[in-house]
Amino acid sequence: MVIVMGKQQHSEEELEFLRDFGLQVKRLRNHFKLTQEELAFRMNMTTQTLSDIENGKSDCQQTTSFLIARALGIHMCELYKF
């Protein structure tokens, strides 16, 4: 089954990955005691975009993953340990 998100089509497996990735970003943000606003500011990104990532509604690119990791002060691979 393919589900359309915005202009992109995602399989159920891809949607599960997006949800898991978003939850990991949220867990790490909470671990470092940051609000969405604080992390988004560090990333030079809107709070809405970060919210969409955390809620599995946005398929972020590797450059965005890099910005998240850099803003949290962690290695990028930590984002994918879920």
DOTORTI-569436 format. One line per 4 residues: number of its first residue (from 1); their letters; for each residue y, x, z of C-alpha. Coordinates in Angstrom, 3 decimals. Example, Ala and Ser with C-alpha at 12.3 -4.5 7.8 and 13.67 -1.06 7.14 Angstrom:
# DOTORTI-569436
1	as	-4.500 12.300 7.800  -1.060 13.670 7.140 .
END
This chain:
# DOTORTI-569436
1	mviv	0.000 0.000 0.000  3.464 1.285 -0.885  6.547 0.230 1.059  10.040 0.591 -0.326 .
5	mgkq	12.645 2.114 2.027  16.047 2.178 0.401  15.469 3.647 -3.040  12.299 5.546 -2.123 .
9	qhse	8.746 4.283 -1.930  6.580 5.423 0.963  2.890 5.001 1.668  1.710 3.842 5.091 .
13	eele	0.758 7.455 5.870  4.247 8.676 4.995  5.823 5.949 7.110  3.647 6.981 10.043 .
17	flrd	4.817 10.574 9.607  8.465 9.472 9.540  7.962 7.468 12.751  6.197 10.375 14.470 .
21	fglq	8.829 12.861 13.337  11.617 10.586 14.574  9.933 10.169 17.948  9.596 13.939 18.253 .
25	vkrl	13.296 14.432 17.505  14.134 11.815 20.140  11.774 13.409 22.706  13.324 16.822 22.157 .
29	rnhf	16.858 15.419 22.302  16.054 13.716 25.596  14.356 16.875 26.896  17.601 18.761 26.351 .
33	kltq	19.517 15.856 27.921  21.627 15.194 24.844  22.934 11.854 23.642  22.647 10.917 19.987 .
37	eela	26.397 11.407 19.737  26.199 14.939 21.142  23.343 16.011 18.882  24.900 14.391 15.816 .
41	frmn	28.163 16.217 16.555  26.328 19.544 16.824  24.733 18.827 13.461  27.980 17.647 11.823 .
45	mttq	26.225 14.374 11.046  26.916 10.746 11.859  25.282 9.131 14.848  23.920 6.437 12.511 .
49	tlsd	22.128 9.031 10.380  20.538 10.597 13.462  19.564 7.144 14.713  17.919 6.379 11.366 .
53	ieng	15.928 9.635 11.598  14.827 8.925 15.169  13.764 5.396 14.230  11.749 6.528 11.199 .
57	ksdc	14.136 4.789 8.804  15.313 7.941 7.065  13.345 10.571 5.217  15.277 13.718 6.130 .
61	qqtt	15.114 16.847 4.036  14.175 20.311 5.217  17.832 21.255 5.488  18.339 18.373 7.922 .
65	sfli	15.287 19.497 9.912  16.855 22.951 10.064  20.140 21.480 11.339  18.297 19.493 14.023 .
69	aral	16.363 22.567 15.187  19.456 24.759 15.189  21.465 22.165 17.141  18.667 21.947 19.739 .
73	gihm	18.272 25.734 19.857  14.587 25.619 18.926  12.419 26.912 16.096  11.985 24.415 13.275 .
77	cely	8.204 24.294 13.753  8.740 22.638 17.165  9.934 19.535 15.324  6.519 19.149 13.732 .
81	kf	4.357 19.481 16.851  3.316 15.880 17.273 .
END
